Amino acid sequence: MEKSYTDTNAETIDRWVEEGWEWGVPIDHSTFENAKNGVWDVLLTPTRPVPHEWFGGLRGKRLLGLASGGGQQMPVFAALGAECTVMDYSQRQLDSEVAAARREGYSIRTVRGDMTKRFPFEDGEFDLIFHPVSNCYIKDVLHVWRECARVLKPGGRLLSGTDHFVNYLVDDDEERIINRLPFDPLADPEQMAQLIKNDCGVQFSHTLEEQITGQLRAGFTLLDLYEDTNGSGRLHELNVPTMLAMLSVKK
């Protein structure tokens, strides 16, 4: 059977984690203890912490970390009293979650799942979904928003970080516009060659219409948002927003 692009991405991220990828290194014990004492922050995008009020309180909440493995956010949410499930297609990211949970002595449910498929959860199973930047690794964003709506209870919150189209326009030095949009390596061999050269997995650009209007069409109400930069590189140095974080609620 031919390997899917999501399988390629899972293998790529597994390797990145083994090589010390910053988004695959679990928080340390002191950070966990600080969270238990009410001192904490988490990221949906590279640099700006998520406002605490976006969560609406976490104690006793059923929380899904969607494509959120790596042991960076779930330990914090567990320390704050949430009942955590994490779904990721990278086994190494899930392994990091299990290692952090064993070290700190809390329970977590890990599910290896491809978010381009139907999520392996019941309707209305969760109170909150935390979804950091990751839908750049899938082509159909609307499917993800619809599945998020399905597995959230009415009034449930979706906190999502998204990488929109700006990063896919420019060259490696972020100085020249070289690509047409959409950036779709499955349709454009030259774009796929760029990704292979830079060891980026298989990535896709998405418009603000896909990210924002997609959530509205899936049954969400947008409550708040903020922009962020890449955290490094020329676009970051020029303070060009390339990321978007959103707080939405299921109707």
N, C-alpha and C positions, 0 to 999 in steps of 0.2 A: 504494500500500500504506500502511495506517495506521501511523503512527509508534508504536513501543513505548515504554513508560515508561523502559526502560533507555536508549533513544536520547535521550530527553529529559534523562536524568541525565548522559549523556556530553556533550551540548551545554552543559548548565549548568556542569559542571565545567570544560570547555574555557574557557568565559567567565570563570569564577572565576580560573583560572590566568592568563589574560590580564590580569586586574584585580589580580594580585598576591597571590592566595590563599596563606596561610602554608604549606599542605601541598603547594604546587606549586613552591616555591622550592628549587632544588638546594643542597646543602651547598657551602661554599666550598673553595678549594684547601687552606687550612691545616687544615680539619677532615679532609679526605682524607689529608693527610700525617700528621696525628696518629693516624688509624686505622692507617696502615701501621706506625706505631711502637707500636701496642698501646694507644693512648689513645682510647677511643670509647664512645659510648652510642647506642642507637636506641630509638624509641618505638613501641609498639603502640596506646597510648592517649594522651590529651593530655599528661600530666605525668610519669608514673612510668617511668623507664628500665627496659628489659627486663633481668632478671638475666643476666649473661654465661653462667652455667652452663646456662641453658636451651638454648643453642646446641650444646653438646657438641663444640665445635671446628668451624671452618669451612673450613680449608684443604683444597682438593680436593673439597669437597662440591658436589653439584648442587643449587642453591637456586632455588626459584620464589618470586618476589615477586608475590603474588596481590592484584590491585587495589592495587598498591603502587608505582605510578609517582610521579614527581615529583622524582627524584634526591636523595632524602633518606636512604634506607636502602641501596639497591643499591650506591652507591659505597663505602659503609663495608664491605659484605660483600665486594665485589671487592678492596678494599684488604687484607682479611683472608684472601684466597686462595680465595674461593668462586667457582664457575662459575655465573654469574647469568643467569637468565631472568626477565623481568618481563612480566606479563600485566595489561593495563588496558584499559578501554573508552574512556578519554579519550585522544585523540590528543595533546593538549597535554601531558599527563602523561608519555606515552611520549617526546615530543620533548625534554622536560627530561632524561630518562634518557640519551638519545643525546648531548645536548649535554654532560652531565657526563662521560660516557665518553670522548668525543673530547678534552675538555679535559685529562683525567687520563691518557689513553692506555691504557685497558683495554677489553676486549671485553664486550659485553652483547647478549643476544638479546631483542628486544622483540616482543611479540605483542599486537595489538589484538584483544581477545576479550571477549565478554559472558559473565559467569560464571553467568548463568541458563541457559546452554546447556552442552552437553558440552564440557569443556576440550579444546583441540586438542593434547593430549599423549598419549604412550604410557602404558600401565599401568606403574607402578613406575619412572617416569622420574626422580624426584627423591628426594633424601635429606632435604630440609627444605623446608617451606612457611612463608613469613612473610606474614601476612595481617592488616594493620592494620585499624582500624575502618572498615568499608565495607559490611558486609552489611545495614546499616540502609537501603541503597538497593535492596535486593531483597526480594521477598516470600517466596520459598521457601528458607529457610536449610538445610534438610536436604539439598537437592540439592547445595549447595556442599560440605557436609561429606562427602557420598558421593563427589563428584568428587575432593576432596582425598585421600580414602583410596585412590581408584583410582590416582591418579598418583604416590603415594608408594610407595616400596619398603617391605617389611616392616621394622619397626623405625624407619621414618622419622618425623621430628618435625613436628608442626603447632604453630606459634606464632600465636595468633589474638587480635585485639583486637575487642571487641564493645560496641555501644551497646545497652543493654537498654531497658526500657519507661519508666523514670522520666521521661526528657526529654519523652515524648509525652503525659504527663498534664497538664502545666502550661501556663499562658498565657505570653505573650512575656516578661513580667517575672518569671516563675518564682515567682509568689506564690499563684496559685489553681489548683486542679485543675479543668480545663474539659473534658477529653476522656475518653471511654470507651475501653476497650481491647477488642480490638487497635486500634491506630492504623493504619488501612488506607485510604488516600486513593482507592484504586480502587473501594472499596465505599461510601465516605462522601464525598459532594461537599463537605460543610462542612470536613472535614479537608483535602481537596485545596485548598480555598480558602485555608486557613491557610498551607499550604506555598507557594502561588503568591504570596500577600501578602508573605511573608518571603523569597522567592527561595531556597527550600531544595531545589529539585529535588523528586523523588518519593521519600518516605521511609516506612518501616514500623517499627512497634515489634515487638520480639521478646521472648518470655518467656525466663526462665532455663532452662525446660524445653527450648525450642527450641535454645538455645545449648549447653547442657551435655549434656542427654540426647540431643540430636541427634547430637553427636559420638560418644557411646557407641554409639548405634544404627548409626552409620556404620562402626563397627569400630575406634574409638580407645579408648585407656585414658588417663584424665585423670591427669596427674602433679602438676600444681601450678597455682595461680591467684592472682591478686591483683585488687583493685578500684582504681578511680581516679575522679576527678571530671572535670568538663568543662574545667577550667582557667581558667574565667572565669564570671561571672554569679552570681546569688543562690544557686543550689544549690551551686556551688563554694565560695562564701563561707561557707555553712553546713556545708561538708564532707560533703555528701550524695553517696555513691557513685552514679555513673550509668553507669560503664564497667566492663568485666570483661576481663582478659587471661588466657589459658589456655595451658598447655603440655600437649600430648597426644602420644601415640605410637601409631602404627599397629600393631595386633597382628600 
